[in-house]
Amino acid sequence: MIRPILTEKSLRLMEEGQYTFDLNREWTKPQIKFFVEDLFNVNVSSIRTYRLPRQLKTQKRAIIQLQGNQTLDYTFAESE
């Protein structure tokens, strides 16, 4: 499970090339890096993770920094 987060803070971070996702708590940083690089075809330079206080048992949040001027496009077009 990976889900992008769109809040005021995450939108500000996007301008700096940092993207926020909710993830399974069991995923490690190398697993997150592999998954994001494979799914979005980008290069990840760093990952910061933390657990959400209200959902300690199920989720954690990751802030992913991309290398250079790369961007993520996680908007999915509707199929016709």
N, C-alpha and C positions, 0 to 999 in steps of 0.2 A: 504494500500500500504506500503510495506517495501522492501527496496532495499539495498543490501550491497554496500559499497563504497570501491574501490580498487585503492588507490593512494599511493604515496611514504610514506606519513605520516601515512596513515591507516595501511600499511604493517608493519611499525615500531611499531605501537601500538599493532598489533596482536602478536608480539613477547612478549609483556608484558601482554597478556591476555585481551586486550581491543579491541572491535570490533565496527566499524562505520557503521551506517545505515542512509539512508534517509527515512523519515517517513511523514505521514500526519501531518499537522500543529496542528490539533485539538487533537491529542493523548496526554494524560497526562503521567507522569512517571509511575504511577501504572498500567495503561493500557499497556504501552510499556513493563514493567517488566513481566506482566502476559502473554503477547503474545510471548515474546522471550522464557520464561521458558517453555511454553506449546509447542511451535513449535520445539525448539531445545533440549528440555529435559535437561536443565542446570539450575544452580542457579546463579542468578544475584546479585552482591553485591552492585553495584552503577550504576547510570545513569546520564550522563551529556548531556544536550540538548542546542542547540543554533539554531537560525534562520539564513539561508543563506542570505547574503545581496542582491543578485541579484534575489532571488525568495521569497521575504518576504511573499507573499500572499498564496503560495501553499505548501511549504515544510519546514521542520526543520530537523536537523541532530542530531543524538544521538550517544554518545560514551558509550558503555556498558562494564562494568568491571565484569568479572566472578569471582566466588569464587574459591579459591584453584588453582589447576592445570587443570581446565576444559578448553576445547577448543570447538569452534563451527566449524561445517563442513557444509558450505552452498554451496558446489558444488553439483550439481544435475547431476546424471548419466543419459545418454540418454536411453530411453526405447527401447528395441529391437523389 
